[in-house]
Amino acid sequence: MQQIELELAGGGVLTVSLRASLDAMPAVKQRPLVLVVPGGGYNHVSPREGDPVALQFAAAGYHTAVLTYSVGEGAQNYRPLRQLNEALALLRQNAGEWHILPDKIAVCGFSAGGHLALSGAVLDIPGETAQQRPNAVILGYPVITAGEFAHRGSFVQLAGSEDAAAQQAFTLEDKVTSDTPPVFVWHTMEDKTVPVENTLLLLAALRRAGVPCEAHLFEKGAHGTSISTAEVDAADPHRAHWVALCLEWLGETFGFKLS
């Protein structure tokens, strides 16, 4: 596996991990890519939701990448979204050399990283005329709404303000349209950090817009469980099944099946 690290504007980093393209495996000379966006409330980037997640998709045959984006005061002025946009542009610009299928790039985000992933699909960057959009979106316990059920700290970081009106620019449930790419989302009913209502509001918006979607709500589990293995959190084989469910969904969505 080849690894490439690229610096992004404003201090972000894109770490790309490429599966081999070999004549001995002609069926997979080109592959889809999953770009993983860890969470952290826009004040840090969680390592538990980066490399361990990317390895799950790599093992299933996908190229992968992990985005490290600006947080804290650096999260203002749409900088994380600009960095995601730059990352998607770089992946597509280099798709030929890196053997990536440029129309089969999924963004997989968790918590605030889920907000960033979905923002890449539905939120417009001010002044950007050639914005990149993912072809599919995968969300784990995502931050969606700046309303009643908000993870307020995320929106304070993005808006740089405690003002609720300023934070509304970053709410996402009202920005879903029929052009939004297919979505896979999972959440736990016990999540007290980012309430499950975030996902429920998203599902209602996706259904109204007619966007293909698969959703899984698990009864047990606190916030931030990533792939729910002993490596990243208290192991829960039932909740960890979201990975297999997601791979089935993504394989169908992209028409990429190796088994």
C-alpha positions as CSV (number, residue, x, y, z in Angstrom):
1,M,0.0,0.0,0.0
2,Q,1.3,3.4,-1.0
3,Q,0.9,6.4,1.4
4,I,1.0,10.0,0.3
5,E,0.7,13.0,2.6
6,L,-0.4,16.3,1.2
7,E,-0.6,19.7,3.0
8,L,-3.7,21.7,2.5
9,A,-4.3,25.4,2.7
10,G,-4.7,26.7,6.3
11,G,-2.8,23.8,7.9
12,G,-4.9,20.8,6.9
13,V,-3.4,17.5,5.9
14,L,-4.7,14.9,3.5
15,T,-3.2,11.4,4.0
16,V,-3.9,9.1,1.1
17,S,-3.5,5.3,1.2
18,L,-3.6,3.6,-2.1
19,R,-4.1,-0.1,-2.7
20,A,-1.9,-1.6,-5.4
21,S,-2.9,-1.5,-9.1
22,L,-1.5,-4.7,-10.5
23,D,-1.8,-6.6,-13.7
24,A,-2.1,-9.7,-11.6
25,M,-5.4,-8.3,-10.3
26,P,-7.0,-6.8,-13.5
27,A,-10.5,-6.6,-12.0
28,V,-9.4,-3.9,-9.6
29,K,-7.0,-1.8,-11.5
30,Q,-9.1,1.2,-10.5
31,R,-10.9,1.5,-7.2
32,P,-13.4,3.8,-5.4
33,L,-12.0,5.8,-2.5
34,V,-13.4,6.5,1.0
35,L,-12.2,9.8,2.5
36,V,-12.5,9.5,6.3
37,V,-13.2,12.7,8.3
38,P,-12.8,12.2,12.1
39,G,-14.8,14.1,14.7
40,G,-13.8,16.2,17.7
41,G,-16.3,19.0,18.1
42,Y,-14.3,21.2,15.8
43,N,-11.8,21.7,18.6
44,H,-9.7,18.6,17.9
45,V,-9.4,15.8,15.4
46,S,-10.0,12.4,17.0
47,P,-7.4,9.7,16.1
48,R,-9.9,7.0,17.0
49,E,-12.1,7.9,14.1
50,G,-9.3,8.2,11.5
51,D,-6.8,5.4,10.7
52,P,-8.8,2.6,12.4
53,V,-11.8,3.4,10.2
54,A,-9.8,3.8,7.0
55,L,-8.3,0.4,7.5
56,Q,-11.7,-1.2,7.5
57,F,-12.4,0.2,4.1
58,A,-8.9,-0.6,2.8
59,A,-9.4,-4.2,3.9
60,A,-12.6,-4.3,1.7
61,G,-10.6,-3.2,-1.3
62,Y,-11.1,0.6,-1.3
63,H,-8.5,3.3,-1.6
64,T,-8.7,5.4,1.5
65,A,-7.7,8.9,2.8
66,V,-7.9,10.6,6.1
67,L,-8.5,14.4,6.4
68,T,-7.0,16.4,9.2
69,Y,-8.7,19.8,9.2
70,S,-8.4,23.1,11.0
71,V,-10.1,23.3,14.4
72,G,-10.6,25.9,17.2
73,E,-10.3,29.4,15.9
74,G,-9.2,27.8,12.6
75,A,-12.6,26.4,12.1
76,Q,-14.1,29.8,11.3
77,N,-14.6,31.3,7.8
78,Y,-15.6,27.8,6.4
79,R,-11.9,26.7,6.6
80,P,-12.6,23.0,7.3
81,L,-15.1,22.9,4.4
82,R,-12.6,24.6,2.2
83,Q,-10.0,22.0,3.1
84,L,-12.4,19.2,2.4
85,N,-13.1,20.8,-1.0
86,E,-9.4,21.0,-1.7
87,A,-9.0,17.4,-0.7
88,L,-11.7,16.2,-3.0
89,A,-10.2,18.3,-5.8
90,L,-6.8,16.8,-5.3
91,L,-8.2,13.2,-5.3
92,R,-10.0,13.8,-8.6
93,Q,-7.1,15.7,-10.2
94,N,-4.8,12.8,-9.5
95,A,-7.4,10.1,-10.1
96,G,-5.6,8.8,-13.2
97,E,-2.2,8.5,-11.7
98,W,-3.6,7.1,-8.4
99,H,-6.0,4.7,-10.1
100,I,-9.1,6.2,-8.3
101,L,-12.5,6.1,-9.8
102,P,-13.2,9.9,-9.7
103,D,-17.0,9.5,-9.7
104,K,-16.9,7.0,-6.8
105,I,-15.6,8.9,-3.9
106,A,-17.4,8.6,-0.6
107,V,-16.8,10.8,2.4
108,C,-17.2,9.1,5.8
109,G,-17.5,11.4,8.8
110,F,-18.1,11.0,12.5
111,S,-19.8,13.5,14.9
112,A,-18.5,17.0,13.9
113,G,-16.6,15.2,11.1
114,G,-20.0,13.9,10.0
115,H,-21.2,17.5,9.9
116,L,-18.2,18.4,7.8
117,A,-18.8,15.4,5.5
118,L,-22.4,16.3,4.9
119,S,-21.5,20.0,4.6
120,G,-19.3,18.9,1.6
121,A,-22.5,17.6,0.0
122,V,-25.0,20.3,0.8
123,L,-23.4,23.5,2.0
124,D,-22.1,26.1,-0.4
125,I,-18.7,27.7,0.3
126,P,-19.0,31.5,0.0
127,G,-17.1,32.7,-3.1
128,E,-16.4,29.2,-4.4
129,T,-17.4,28.7,-8.0
130,A,-16.2,25.1,-8.6
131,Q,-17.1,23.3,-5.4
132,Q,-16.4,19.6,-5.3
133,R,-19.1,17.2,-4.1
134,P,-18.7,13.6,-2.8
135,N,-20.6,10.8,-4.6
136,A,-21.8,9.2,-1.4
137,V,-21.9,10.2,2.3
138,I,-21.3,7.9,5.3
139,L,-22.2,9.3,8.7
140,G,-21.6,8.1,12.2
141,Y,-23.5,9.9,15.0
142,P,-23.4,13.1,13.0
143,V,-23.8,16.7,14.2
144,I,-26.6,18.1,11.9
145,T,-28.7,20.7,13.5
146,A,-27.9,24.1,15.1
147,G,-31.4,24.1,16.6
148,E,-32.8,22.6,19.8
149,F,-30.8,19.4,19.7
150,A,-27.5,21.0,18.6
151,H,-24.0,20.0,19.8
152,R,-23.6,23.7,20.6
153,G,-19.9,23.7,20.9
154,S,-19.4,22.6,17.2
155,F,-21.5,25.6,16.0
156,V,-19.8,28.0,18.3
157,Q,-16.5,27.0,16.8
158,L,-17.8,27.3,13.2
159,A,-19.5,30.6,13.7
160,G,-16.9,32.0,16.0
161,S,-19.9,33.3,18.1
162,E,-22.4,32.3,20.7
163,D,-25.1,34.0,18.6
164,A,-27.7,31.4,17.6
165,A,-28.6,33.3,14.4
166,A,-25.0,33.3,13.2
167,Q,-24.8,29.5,13.9
168,Q,-27.9,28.8,11.7
169,A,-25.7,29.3,8.6
170,F,-24.1,25.9,9.4
171,T,-27.3,23.9,10.2
172,L,-27.7,21.2,7.6
173,E,-31.2,19.7,7.8
174,D,-32.7,22.6,5.8
175,K,-30.1,22.4,3.0
176,V,-30.7,18.9,1.8
177,T,-32.0,18.8,-1.8
178,S,-32.7,16.2,-4.5
179,D,-29.1,16.7,-5.6
180,T,-27.7,15.4,-2.3
181,P,-25.8,12.1,-2.9
182,P,-26.9,8.9,-1.3
183,V,-26.4,8.7,2.5
184,F,-25.7,5.9,5.0
185,V,-26.1,7.0,8.6
186,W,-26.0,5.3,12.0
187,H,-26.5,6.6,15.6
188,T,-27.1,5.2,19.1
189,M,-30.3,6.0,21.1
190,E,-28.2,6.6,24.2
191,D,-26.0,9.3,22.7
192,K,-26.1,12.2,25.2
193,T,-23.4,14.3,23.4
194,V,-25.0,14.5,20.0
195,P,-28.7,13.5,20.5
196,V,-30.2,11.0,18.0
197,E,-32.6,13.7,17.0
198,N,-29.8,15.0,14.8
199,T,-30.0,11.9,12.6
200,L,-33.8,11.8,12.8
201,L,-34.0,15.4,11.5
202,L,-31.6,14.4,8.7
203,L,-33.7,11.4,7.8
204,A,-36.8,13.4,7.5
205,A,-35.0,15.9,5.2
206,L,-33.6,13.1,3.0
207,R,-37.0,11.5,2.7
208,R,-38.7,14.7,1.7
209,A,-36.0,15.3,-1.0
210,G,-36.2,11.7,-2.3
211,V,-32.5,11.1,-1.5
212,P,-31.5,7.4,-1.3
213,C,-30.6,6.6,2.3
214,E,-29.9,3.7,4.7
215,A,-30.1,4.3,8.5
216,H,-29.3,2.1,11.5
217,L,-30.2,3.1,15.1
218,F,-28.5,1.1,17.8
219,E,-30.1,1.0,21.3
220,K,-26.9,0.9,23.3
221,G,-23.7,3.0,23.1
222,A,-22.4,6.3,24.2
223,H,-21.1,9.0,21.8
224,G,-17.8,8.5,19.9
225,T,-17.6,4.7,19.6
226,S,-16.0,4.7,16.1
227,I,-15.8,1.1,14.9
228,S,-16.8,-0.2,18.4
229,T,-13.8,-2.5,18.8
230,A,-11.5,-2.9,21.8
231,E,-8.8,-0.9,19.9
232,V,-10.9,2.3,19.9
233,D,-13.6,1.8,22.6
234,A,-15.3,-0.8,24.7
235,A,-15.9,-3.6,22.2
236,D,-19.5,-4.1,21.1
237,P,-19.8,-6.7,18.3
238,H,-23.5,-5.8,17.7
239,R,-22.8,-2.1,17.2
240,A,-19.6,-2.8,15.3
241,H,-21.8,-4.5,12.7
242,W,-22.4,-1.1,11.2
243,V,-19.1,-1.5,9.3
244,A,-20.3,-4.6,7.4
245,L,-23.7,-3.0,6.8
246,C,-22.0,0.1,5.4
247,L,-19.7,-2.0,3.1
248,E,-22.8,-3.8,1.7
249,W,-24.5,-0.5,1.1
250,L,-21.5,1.2,-0.4
251,G,-20.8,-1.8,-2.7
252,E,-24.4,-1.6,-4.0
253,T,-24.2,2.2,-4.4
254,F,-20.9,2.1,-6.3
255,G,-21.4,-1.2,-8.0
256,F,-18.1,-2.4,-6.4
257,K,-18.2,-6.0,-5.2
258,L,-15.2,-8.2,-4.5
259,S,-17.0,-11.1,-3.0
